[in-house]
Amino acid sequence: MNIVWSPLAVDRASEIANYIAQDKPSAAEKWIKTIFSKVEQLKISPEIGRIVPEIRNSQFRDLIYGNYRIIYRIEAKRISILTIRHGNQVLPIKEIIT
């Protein structure tokens, strides 16, 4: 199964890493590596994430890493990484459902 990152997810990962790097660049690098490692696990077990509670559709799931949610959609031949959000942020549904 292929993994495809949306432009929004790439932007969010970059924004978060840049924010972390302001205090500790090595922590930002570790954070990015771990995010990509967690996402790679989806190739083997795409349903390891919980169903996104705001949507309640089994196609939309999230992985939790620290304070962040990696929101993704399981599709027929790919997994789409839709966005990354801090767990305390409200998830705008329009941001992930197109």
Phi and psi in radians as a Rosetta constraint file:
Dihedral C 1 N 2 CA 2 C 2 CIRCULARHARMONIC -1.477 0.35
Dihedral N 2 CA 2 C 2 N 3 CIRCULARHARMONIC 2.626 0.35
Dihedral C 2 N 3 CA 3 C 3 CIRCULARHARMONIC -1.989 0.35
Dihedral N 3 CA 3 C 3 N 4 CIRCULARHARMONIC 2.243 0.35
Dihedral C 3 N 4 CA 4 C 4 CIRCULARHARMONIC -2.135 0.35
Dihedral N 4 CA 4 C 4 N 5 CIRCULARHARMONIC 2.209 0.35
Dihedral C 4 N 5 CA 5 C 5 CIRCULARHARMONIC -1.635 0.35
Dihedral N 5 CA 5 C 5 N 6 CIRCULARHARMONIC 2.252 0.35
Dihedral C 5 N 6 CA 6 C 6 CIRCULARHARMONIC -1.264 0.35
Dihedral N 6 CA 6 C 6 N 7 CIRCULARHARMONIC 2.725 0.35
Dihedral C 6 N 7 CA 7 C 7 CIRCULARHARMONIC -0.987 0.35
Dihedral N 7 CA 7 C 7 N 8 CIRCULARHARMONIC -0.646 0.35
Dihedral C 7 N 8 CA 8 C 8 CIRCULARHARMONIC -1.100 0.35
Dihedral N 8 CA 8 C 8 N 9 CIRCULARHARMONIC -0.761 0.35
Dihedral C 8 N 9 CA 9 C 9 CIRCULARHARMONIC -1.115 0.35
Dihedral N 9 CA 9 C 9 N 10 CIRCULARHARMONIC -0.715 0.35
Dihedral C 9 N 10 CA 10 C 10 CIRCULARHARMONIC -1.106 0.35
Dihedral N 10 CA 10 C 10 N 11 CIRCULARHARMONIC -0.794 0.35
Dihedral C 10 N 11 CA 11 C 11 CIRCULARHARMONIC -1.054 0.35
Dihedral N 11 CA 11 C 11 N 12 CIRCULARHARMONIC -0.777 0.35
Dihedral C 11 N 12 CA 12 C 12 CIRCULARHARMONIC -1.135 0.35
Dihedral N 12 CA 12 C 12 N 13 CIRCULARHARMONIC -0.743 0.35
Dihedral C 12 N 13 CA 13 C 13 CIRCULARHARMONIC -1.065 0.35
Dihedral N 13 CA 13 C 13 N 14 CIRCULARHARMONIC -0.734 0.35
Dihedral C 13 N 14 CA 14 C 14 CIRCULARHARMONIC -1.133 0.35
Dihedral N 14 CA 14 C 14 N 15 CIRCULARHARMONIC -0.782 0.35
Dihedral C 14 N 15 CA 15 C 15 CIRCULARHARMONIC -1.048 0.35
Dihedral N 15 CA 15 C 15 N 16 CIRCULARHARMONIC -0.780 0.35
Dihedral C 15 N 16 CA 16 C 16 CIRCULARHARMONIC -1.158 0.35
Dihedral N 16 CA 16 C 16 N 17 CIRCULARHARMONIC -0.792 0.35
Dihedral C 16 N 17 CA 17 C 17 CIRCULARHARMONIC -1.074 0.35
Dihedral N 17 CA 17 C 17 N 18 CIRCULARHARMONIC -0.722 0.35
Dihedral C 17 N 18 CA 18 C 18 CIRCULARHARMONIC -1.097 0.35
Dihedral N 18 CA 18 C 18 N 19 CIRCULARHARMONIC -0.675 0.35
Dihedral C 18 N 19 CA 19 C 19 CIRCULARHARMONIC -1.129 0.35
Dihedral N 19 CA 19 C 19 N 20 CIRCULARHARMONIC -0.807 0.35
Dihedral C 19 N 20 CA 20 C 20 CIRCULARHARMONIC -1.091 0.35
Dihedral N 20 CA 20 C 20 N 21 CIRCULARHARMONIC -0.692 0.35
Dihedral C 20 N 21 CA 21 C 21 CIRCULARHARMONIC -1.130 0.35
Dihedral N 21 CA 21 C 21 N 22 CIRCULARHARMONIC -0.378 0.35
Dihedral C 21 N 22 CA 22 C 22 CIRCULARHARMONIC -1.034 0.35
Dihedral N 22 CA 22 C 22 N 23 CIRCULARHARMONIC -0.626 0.35
Dihedral C 22 N 23 CA 23 C 23 CIRCULARHARMONIC -1.676 0.35
Dihedral N 23 CA 23 C 23 N 24 CIRCULARHARMONIC -0.648 0.35
Dihedral C 23 N 24 CA 24 C 24 CIRCULARHARMONIC -2.698 0.35
Dihedral N 24 CA 24 C 24 N 25 CIRCULARHARMONIC 1.677 0.35
Dihedral C 24 N 25 CA 25 C 25 CIRCULARHARMONIC -0.982 0.35
Dihedral N 25 CA 25 C 25 N 26 CIRCULARHARMONIC -0.642 0.35
Dihedral C 25 N 26 CA 26 C 26 CIRCULARHARMONIC -1.155 0.35
Dihedral N 26 CA 26 C 26 N 27 CIRCULARHARMONIC -0.579 0.35
Dihedral C 26 N 27 CA 27 C 27 CIRCULARHARMONIC -1.202 0.35
Dihedral N 27 CA 27 C 27 N 28 CIRCULARHARMONIC -0.639 0.35
Dihedral C 27 N 28 CA 28 C 28 CIRCULARHARMONIC -1.136 0.35
Dihedral N 28 CA 28 C 28 N 29 CIRCULARHARMONIC -0.729 0.35
Dihedral C 28 N 29 CA 29 C 29 CIRCULARHARMONIC -1.112 0.35
Dihedral N 29 CA 29 C 29 N 30 CIRCULARHARMONIC -0.753 0.35
Dihedral C 29 N 30 CA 30 C 30 CIRCULARHARMONIC -1.095 0.35
Dihedral N 30 CA 30 C 30 N 31 CIRCULARHARMONIC -0.730 0.35
Dihedral C 30 N 31 CA 31 C 31 CIRCULARHARMONIC -1.050 0.35
Dihedral N 31 CA 31 C 31 N 32 CIRCULARHARMONIC -0.830 0.35
Dihedral C 31 N 32 CA 32 C 32 CIRCULARHARMONIC -1.077 0.35
Dihedral N 32 CA 32 C 32 N 33 CIRCULARHARMONIC -0.812 0.35
Dihedral C 32 N 33 CA 33 C 33 CIRCULARHARMONIC -1.044 0.35
Dihedral N 33 CA 33 C 33 N 34 CIRCULARHARMONIC -0.712 0.35
Dihedral C 33 N 34 CA 34 C 34 CIRCULARHARMONIC -1.205 0.35
Dihedral N 34 CA 34 C 34 N 35 CIRCULARHARMONIC -0.698 0.35
Dihedral C 34 N 35 CA 35 C 35 CIRCULARHARMONIC -1.027 0.35
Dihedral N 35 CA 35 C 35 N 36 CIRCULARHARMONIC -0.847 0.35
Dihedral C 35 N 36 CA 36 C 36 CIRCULARHARMONIC -1.132 0.35
Dihedral N 36 CA 36 C 36 N 37 CIRCULARHARMONIC -0.630 0.35
Dihedral C 36 N 37 CA 37 C 37 CIRCULARHARMONIC -1.125 0.35
Dihedral N 37 CA 37 C 37 N 38 CIRCULARHARMONIC -0.776 0.35
Dihedral C 37 N 38 CA 38 C 38 CIRCULARHARMONIC -1.079 0.35
Dihedral N 38 CA 38 C 38 N 39 CIRCULARHARMONIC -0.745 0.35
Dihedral C 38 N 39 CA 39 C 39 CIRCULARHARMONIC -1.123 0.35
Dihedral N 39 CA 39 C 39 N 40 CIRCULARHARMONIC -0.672 0.35
Dihedral C 39 N 40 CA 40 C 40 CIRCULARHARMONIC -1.057 0.35
Dihedral N 40 CA 40 C 40 N 41 CIRCULARHARMONIC -0.522 0.35
Dihedral C 40 N 41 CA 41 C 41 CIRCULARHARMONIC -1.069 0.35
Dihedral N 41 CA 41 C 41 N 42 CIRCULARHARMONIC -0.427 0.35
Dihedral C 41 N 42 CA 42 C 42 CIRCULARHARMONIC -1.156 0.35
Dihedral N 42 CA 42 C 42 N 43 CIRCULARHARMONIC -0.420 0.35
Dihedral C 42 N 43 CA 43 C 43 CIRCULARHARMONIC -1.052 0.35
Dihedral N 43 CA 43 C 43 N 44 CIRCULARHARMONIC -0.640 0.35
Dihedral C 43 N 44 CA 44 C 44 CIRCULARHARMONIC -1.547 0.35
Dihedral N 44 CA 44 C 44 N 45 CIRCULARHARMONIC -0.710 0.35
Dihedral C 44 N 45 CA 45 C 45 CIRCULARHARMONIC -2.333 0.35
Dihedral N 45 CA 45 C 45 N 46 CIRCULARHARMONIC 1.358 0.35
Dihedral C 45 N 46 CA 46 C 46 CIRCULARHARMONIC -1.110 0.35
Dihedral N 46 CA 46 C 46 N 47 CIRCULARHARMONIC -0.342 0.35
Dihedral C 46 N 47 CA 47 C 47 CIRCULARHARMONIC -1.709 0.35
Dihedral N 47 CA 47 C 47 N 48 CIRCULARHARMONIC 0.300 0.35
Dihedral C 47 N 48 CA 48 C 48 CIRCULARHARMONIC -1.223 0.35
Dihedral N 48 CA 48 C 48 N 49 CIRCULARHARMONIC -0.425 0.35
Dihedral C 48 N 49 CA 49 C 49 CIRCULARHARMONIC -1.368 0.35
Dihedral N 49 CA 49 C 49 N 50 CIRCULARHARMONIC 2.754 0.35
Dihedral C 49 N 50 CA 50 C 50 CIRCULARHARMONIC -1.366 0.35
Dihedral N 50 CA 50 C 50 N 51 CIRCULARHARMONIC 2.747 0.35
Dihedral C 50 N 51 CA 51 C 51 CIRCULARHARMONIC -1.175 0.35
Dihedral N 51 CA 51 C 51 N 52 CIRCULARHARMONIC 2.325 0.35
Dihedral C 51 N 52 CA 52 C 52 CIRCULARHARMONIC -1.080 0.35
Dihedral N 52 CA 52 C 52 N 53 CIRCULARHARMONIC 2.039 0.35
Dihedral C 52 N 53 CA 53 C 53 CIRCULARHARMONIC -1.074 0.35
Dihedral N 53 CA 53 C 53 N 54 CIRCULARHARMONIC -0.524 0.35
Dihedral C 53 N 54 CA 54 C 54 CIRCULARHARMONIC -1.223 0.35
Dihedral N 54 CA 54 C 54 N 55 CIRCULARHARMONIC -0.338 0.35
Dihedral C 54 N 55 CA 55 C 55 CIRCULARHARMONIC -1.956 0.35
Dihedral N 55 CA 55 C 55 N 56 CIRCULARHARMONIC -0.671 0.35
Dihedral C 55 N 56 CA 56 C 56 CIRCULARHARMONIC 1.010 0.35
Dihedral N 56 CA 56 C 56 N 57 CIRCULARHARMONIC 0.751 0.35
Dihedral C 56 N 57 CA 57 C 57 CIRCULARHARMONIC -2.208 0.35
Dihedral N 57 CA 57 C 57 N 58 CIRCULARHARMONIC 2.201 0.35
Dihedral C 57 N 58 CA 58 C 58 CIRCULARHARMONIC -1.136 0.35
Dihedral N 58 CA 58 C 58 N 59 CIRCULARHARMONIC -0.219 0.35
Dihedral C 58 N 59 CA 59 C 59 CIRCULARHARMONIC -1.277 0.35
Dihedral N 59 CA 59 C 59 N 60 CIRCULARHARMONIC -0.507 0.35
Dihedral C 59 N 60 CA 60 C 60 CIRCULARHARMONIC -1.752 0.35
Dihedral N 60 CA 60 C 60 N 61 CIRCULARHARMONIC 2.091 0.35
Dihedral C 60 N 61 CA 61 C 61 CIRCULARHARMONIC -2.364 0.35
Dihedral N 61 CA 61 C 61 N 62 CIRCULARHARMONIC 2.908 0.35
Dihedral C 61 N 62 CA 62 C 62 CIRCULARHARMONIC -2.432 0.35
Dihedral N 62 CA 62 C 62 N 63 CIRCULARHARMONIC 2.559 0.35
Dihedral C 62 N 63 CA 63 C 63 CIRCULARHARMONIC -1.834 0.35
Dihedral N 63 CA 63 C 63 N 64 CIRCULARHARMONIC 2.436 0.35
Dihedral C 63 N 64 CA 64 C 64 CIRCULARHARMONIC -1.772 0.35
Dihedral N 64 CA 64 C 64 N 65 CIRCULARHARMONIC 2.273 0.35
Dihedral C 64 N 65 CA 65 C 65 CIRCULARHARMONIC -2.342 0.35
Dihedral N 65 CA 65 C 65 N 66 CIRCULARHARMONIC 1.905 0.35
Dihedral C 65 N 66 CA 66 C 66 CIRCULARHARMONIC 1.044 0.35
Dihedral N 66 CA 66 C 66 N 67 CIRCULARHARMONIC -2.144 0.35
Dihedral C 66 N 67 CA 67 C 67 CIRCULARHARMONIC -1.613 0.35
Dihedral N 67 CA 67 C 67 N 68 CIRCULARHARMONIC 0.137 0.35
Dihedral C 67 N 68 CA 68 C 68 CIRCULARHARMONIC -2.023 0.35
Dihedral N 68 CA 68 C 68 N 69 CIRCULARHARMONIC 2.619 0.35
Dihedral C 68 N 69 CA 69 C 69 CIRCULARHARMONIC -1.968 0.35
Dihedral N 69 CA 69 C 69 N 70 CIRCULARHARMONIC 2.233 0.35
Dihedral C 69 N 70 CA 70 C 70 CIRCULARHARMONIC -1.748 0.35
Dihedral N 70 CA 70 C 70 N 71 CIRCULARHARMONIC 1.890 0.35
Dihedral C 70 N 71 CA 71 C 71 CIRCULARHARMONIC -1.614 0.35
Dihedral N 71 CA 71 C 71 N 72 CIRCULARHARMONIC 2.267 0.35
Dihedral C 71 N 72 CA 72 C 72 CIRCULARHARMONIC -2.479 0.35
Dihedral N 72 CA 72 C 72 N 73 CIRCULARHARMONIC 2.860 0.35
Dihedral C 72 N 73 CA 73 C 73 CIRCULARHARMONIC -2.162 0.35
Dihedral N 73 CA 73 C 73 N 74 CIRCULARHARMONIC 2.305 0.35
Dihedral C 73 N 74 CA 74 C 74 CIRCULARHARMONIC -1.561 0.35
Dihedral N 74 CA 74 C 74 N 75 CIRCULARHARMONIC 2.143 0.35
Dihedral C 74 N 75 CA 75 C 75 CIRCULARHARMONIC -2.067 0.35
Dihedral N 75 CA 75 C 75 N 76 CIRCULARHARMONIC 3.113 0.35
Dihedral C 75 N 76 CA 76 C 76 CIRCULARHARMONIC -0.992 0.35
Dihedral N 76 CA 76 C 76 N 77 CIRCULARHARMONIC -0.839 0.35
Dihedral C 76 N 77 CA 77 C 77 CIRCULARHARMONIC -2.155 0.35
Dihedral N 77 CA 77 C 77 N 78 CIRCULARHARMONIC 0.165 0.35
Dihedral C 77 N 78 CA 78 C 78 CIRCULARHARMONIC -2.725 0.35
Dihedral N 78 CA 78 C 78 N 79 CIRCULARHARMONIC 2.896 0.35
Dihedral C 78 N 79 CA 79 C 79 CIRCULARHARMONIC -2.040 0.35
Dihedral N 79 CA 79 C 79 N 80 CIRCULARHARMONIC 2.178 0.35
Dihedral C 79 N 80 CA 80 C 80 CIRCULARHARMONIC -1.794 0.35
Dihedral N 80 CA 80 C 80 N 81 CIRCULARHARMONIC 2.102 0.35
Dihedral C 80 N 81 CA 81 C 81 CIRCULARHARMONIC -1.465 0.35
Dihedral N 81 CA 81 C 81 N 82 CIRCULARHARMONIC 2.004 0.35
Dihedral C 81 N 82 CA 82 C 82 CIRCULARHARMONIC -1.580 0.35
Dihedral N 82 CA 82 C 82 N 83 CIRCULARHARMONIC -0.780 0.35
Dihedral C 82 N 83 CA 83 C 83 CIRCULARHARMONIC -2.902 0.35
Dihedral N 83 CA 83 C 83 N 84 CIRCULARHARMONIC 2.932 0.35
Dihedral C 83 N 84 CA 84 C 84 CIRCULARHARMONIC -2.234 0.35
Dihedral N 84 CA 84 C 84 N 85 CIRCULARHARMONIC 2.273 0.35
Dihedral C 84 N 85 CA 85 C 85 CIRCULARHARMONIC -2.344 0.35
Dihedral N 85 CA 85 C 85 N 86 CIRCULARHARMONIC 2.604 0.35
Dihedral C 85 N 86 CA 86 C 86 CIRCULARHARMONIC -1.162 0.35
Dihedral N 86 CA 86 C 86 N 87 CIRCULARHARMONIC 2.472 0.35
Dihedral C 86 N 87 CA 87 C 87 CIRCULARHARMONIC -1.041 0.35
Dihedral N 87 CA 87 C 87 N 88 CIRCULARHARMONIC -0.431 0.35
Dihedral C 87 N 88 CA 88 C 88 CIRCULARHARMONIC -1.484 0.35
Dihedral N 88 CA 88 C 88 N 89 CIRCULARHARMONIC -0.167 0.35
Dihedral C 88 N 89 CA 89 C 89 CIRCULARHARMONIC -1.439 0.35
Dihedral N 89 CA 89 C 89 N 90 CIRCULARHARMONIC 2.542 0.35
Dihedral C 89 N 90 CA 90 C 90 CIRCULARHARMONIC -1.229 0.35
Dihedral N 90 CA 90 C 90 N 91 CIRCULARHARMONIC 2.386 0.35
Dihedral C 90 N 91 CA 91 C 91 CIRCULARHARMONIC -1.599 0.35
Dihedral N 91 CA 91 C 91 N 92 CIRCULARHARMONIC 1.883 0.35
Dihedral C 91 N 92 CA 92 C 92 CIRCULARHARMONIC -1.235 0.35
Dihedral N 92 CA 92 C 92 N 93 CIRCULARHARMONIC 2.013 0.35
Dihedral C 92 N 93 CA 93 C 93 CIRCULARHARMONIC -1.023 0.35
Dihedral N 93 CA 93 C 93 N 94 CIRCULARHARMONIC -0.654 0.35
Dihedral C 93 N 94 CA 94 C 94 CIRCULARHARMONIC -1.080 0.35
Dihedral N 94 CA 94 C 94 N 95 CIRCULARHARMONIC -0.357 0.35
Dihedral C 94 N 95 CA 95 C 95 CIRCULARHARMONIC -1.254 0.35
Dihedral N 95 CA 95 C 95 N 96 CIRCULARHARMONIC -0.457 0.35
Dihedral C 95 N 96 CA 96 C 96 CIRCULARHARMONIC -2.025 0.35
Dihedral N 96 CA 96 C 96 N 97 CIRCULARHARMONIC -0.303 0.35
Dihedral C 96 N 97 CA 97 C 97 CIRCULARHARMONIC -1.839 0.35
Dihedral N 97 CA 97 C 97 N 98 CIRCULARHARMONIC 2.048 0.35
